[in-house]
Amino acid sequence: MAATSDLKPDICVIGAGSGGLSVAAGAAAFGVPVVLIEKGLMGGDCLNYGCVPSKALIAAASHAEAMRSGMPFGIKPVEPDIDFTKVMAHVKGVIGHIAPLDSVERFRGLGVSVIQGTAEFVDKNTVEVGGQKIRARRFVIASGSTPFVPPVPGLDNVAYLTNETVFELKRLPRHLLIVGGGPIGIELGQAFRRLGSEVTILDAGPMLGREDPELAGFATTALLEDGVTLRDHVTVDRVERARNGVRLVLNGANGEEMVTGSHLLVATGRKPTVEGLGLEAAGIKHSARGIEVNDKLKTSNPRVFAIGDCIGDLQFTHAANYHAGLVLRAILFRMTAKRDNSVVPRATYCDPEIAAVGLSEEEACRRHDDIRIMRWPLVENDRAQAERDTAGLIKVISTKKGVVLGAGIVGPHAGELIHPWTLAVTRKMKLNAITGLVFPYPTLGEISKRAAVNYYLPSLASPWLRRIIGWLRRFG
């Protein structure tokens, strides 16, 4: 006989990050009994260590940079007097403002049973937390990820930062060394440079290596102009203590060399959280790369779904929320819902921003025999000229027949400008859906229409089209 303390909800969610919270709130809204388990902070990585604090820091850094760059507008530039303590107070304040939306109290108010503790499967149908058993009809694992720290010799002997600790800094780093030239390293590197730190970013490959090189080039150029030192295609052989800091021993094209800084930030990606969940007891296949799921986000245990970072796929907050929606449809409405990574956009919030959705040029070339590529530079956009922020472009990839396969944008507010292209990719629209839109003037968004119109320009020279127009002119 089951113990009286056993809980038997319809859904048990493990992890109160973005994906887990979305599942819990969505199910509770339909009156479905839900148990939500979280061992750490409500809101997960995004609220406490990732998206929210990093964007708050970037905003502060952008204000500092604006004070230095007013001359083209007739405004005398000044070097900002930065109070780093107040900058970090701003970051904490933003987290504090959003935190109530993700709090235990709010979710209990929504009707969710929130349990704070470590969840562990004890068999295929049961999770235990602090001695209490939960036997749910369905489980959703949303355990997230943690910073990946590479096994570099000597790293354990020095103090280093990750995205989970960098926002605890009390003083502005004099010289911040960043290992990792992906979105985290690039965003934080530029922000700290604009706040006054000397910054060196190192990567074993190219900077922003997962982005279209044409788009990434604008960002790396801007970083260099900001005074960031970029060292690509170098590996860190070992880490050593140095007087008042840390020393990295590098191996690159010039052989062995050393670089010394006051602080070290390890930004080499994230690893799925799979340890300590008792996945073996539940018959859930997994590896260091994440929990194995099918295209419906089901694990090898048919009662259990897994979403977000823990499956080792797209590690974005909005991807976790997308997964949550698919799982809710499957659990609540028995609808067949398959994930499609091509409809999930991505954005890197450096200056200029980079955003993309769908297939890149390289991917499209591999999958399609005949593609069309349309570009439009920001320098041709009137709003960009008015704001003197013209570095960037839009790049759209379509089939020969004009079906949108993907798009990439580099420039101010690229993360906002990618929205119509996300819709186009999701709905498999043709470019005439964009050319038919009326955009306000002057806006940066007009670059989308300009790029789409480029698809039709070759047809304007068609002799048949010109003959038709000439024939119609005879009628007045």
HUTASUL-V173814 format. One record per pair of residues at least 12 apart in sequence whose ideal C-beta (glycine too) atoms are under 7 Angstrom apart, sorted by the first residue. I is the first residue (numbers start at 0). J is the second residue. Records with the same first field share a line. If there is no record, write none. Layout:
# HUTASUL-V173814
I=J  J
This chain:
# HUTASUL-V173814
2=132
4=131
5=132  134
6=34  112  131  133
7=134
8=32  33  34  112  133  135
9=31  32  33  135  136  137
10=22  26  31  33  135  137  139  330
11=34  126  133  135  138
12=33  35  36  139  141
13=36  118  126  138  140  141  142
14=37  43  140  141  142  143
15=35  37  41  42  43
16=42  43  44  45  141  143  307  319
17=43  45  316  319  320
18=141  306  307  319  320  322  323
19=35  139  141
20=101
21=320  323
22=139  141  323  326  327
23=35  106  111
24=109
25=323  327
26=327  331
27=109  110  111
29=331
31=331
33=111  112
34=112  114  133  135
35=106  111  112  113
36=114  116  118  128
37=115
38=116  117
41=101  102  103
42=98  101
43=143
44=143  144
45=316
46=94  97  98  101
47=94
48=162  163  166
49=162
50=316
51=93  94  97
52=90  94  166
53=186  187
54=348
55=89  90  93
56=90  190
57=186  190  348
59=86  89  194
60=190  193  194
61=350
63=79  81  193  194
64=193
66=79
71=387
81=194  195
83=170  171  194
86=194
87=166  168
90=166
114=128
116=128  129
117=275
118=276
119=275  276  277
120=276  277  278  280  281
121=277  280
122=280  281
123=281  282  300  302
124=302
126=138
137=302  304  330
138=302  303
139=304  306  326
140=276  290  303  305  309
141=306  307  309  319
142=272  276  309
143=272  307  308  309
144=269  270  271  272  308  309  314
145=269  270  272
146=161  162  163  265  269
147=267  268  269  270
148=265
149=267
151=235  237  238
152=237
153=237  238  239
154=238
156=240
157=238  240  245  263
159=263  265
160=262  263  264  265
161=265
162=183  266
165=187  264
171=194  195  196
172=191  196  261  262
173=196  197  261
174=196  197  260  261
175=191  196  198  260  262  264
176=199  245  247  258  260  262  263
177=198  199  200  201  264  266
178=201  235  265  266  267
179=202  265  266  267  268
180=200  202  206  207  231
181=207  266  268
182=347
183=266
184=200  266
185=200  206  207  218  347  349
186=347  348  349
187=264  266
188=200  227
189=222  225  227  349  350
192=225  226  227
193=225
198=227  228
199=228  230  258  260
200=227  229  230
201=230  233  235
202=231
203=232  233  234
204=231  232
205=231
206=219  229  231
207=347
210=353
211=355  359  360  394  407
213=394
214=353  394  407  409
215=353
217=351  390  391  409
218=349  351  353  409
221=350  351  390
232=251  252
233=249  250  251
234=249  250
235=247  249
236=248  249  250
241=259
243=261
244=259  260  261
245=260  263
246=259
269=308  314
270=287
271=288  289  290  308  309  310  311
272=309
273=285  289  290  309
281=300  303
282=299  300
283=298  299  300  303
284=298  299
288=311
289=309  310  311
290=305  309  310
292=305  310
294=337  338
295=329  336  337
296=322  325  326  338
304=326
306=319  322  323  326
307=319  322
313=340  343
315=343  345
317=343
318=343
321=343
322=338
325=338
341=357  358  424
342=421  424  425
344=356  417  421
346=413  414  417
348=414
351=390  391  409  410  411  413
352=410  411  412  413  414
353=409  413
354=408  413  414  416  417
355=405  406  407  417
356=405  406  417  420  421  424
357=404  405  406  424
358=396  404  405
359=405  407
360=372  396
363=396  404  405
367=398
369=399
370=396  397  398  404
371=397  399  454
372=394  396
373=395  450  451  453  454
374=392  393  394  450
375=392  393  446  449  450  453
376=392
377=389  390  391  392  410  446
380=443  445  446
381=441
382=441  442  443
383=443
385=441
388=411
390=410
391=409  410
392=409
393=406  408  446  447  450
394=406  407
395=450  451
397=430  454
401=429  430  431  454
402=427  429
403=420  423  424  428  429  430
405=424
406=420
410=443
411=443
412=443
416=443  444  447
419=433  447
420=447
430=451  454
433=447  448  451
434=448  451  452
436=448
